[in-house]
Amino acid sequence: MRTGPVRLSAVAQENHIDLSTASRHIDTLVRRGLVAKSPDPTDARATLLDSTQHGRQVLKVLLENRS
């Protein structure tokens, strides 16, 4: 599992989905407080995505219950 901020294009590529599909899913995660968006310091046009503390807690529970 990847950690740290990533670009939307990386999320789409790693999950083998269209950029527009990834964008819709990420927007839902942002609205639910699981993912946060921030400006990319190396490219003013880009946005970085990272899990929030709440998102990491939810993921931890999901992974524990999957076992």
Secondary structure, DSSP 8 states (H G I E B T S, - for coil): ---S-EEHHHHHHHTT--HHHHHHHHHHHHHTTSEEEEEETTEEEEEEEEE-HHHHHHHHHHHHHH-
